[in-house]
């Protein structure tokens, strides 16, 4: 259950960070509604991580390191800058 919470929280953060990054670009380029471009960016990022998690869990066991690697992290907590 702890791994599920970790993955769920990280998926939400990944979706939001990917979506927020594209909002400015879609506002500048125009032609595509902002919500559509943000949703596409978020879903694309989540799909990439979901694919990595699926590949890592083929053996039936998903470790914390494999989860961290799928998200592109090194397992260390990011510290807020002062």
Order of alpha helices (4+ residues) and beta strands (2+ residues): alpha-alpha-alpha
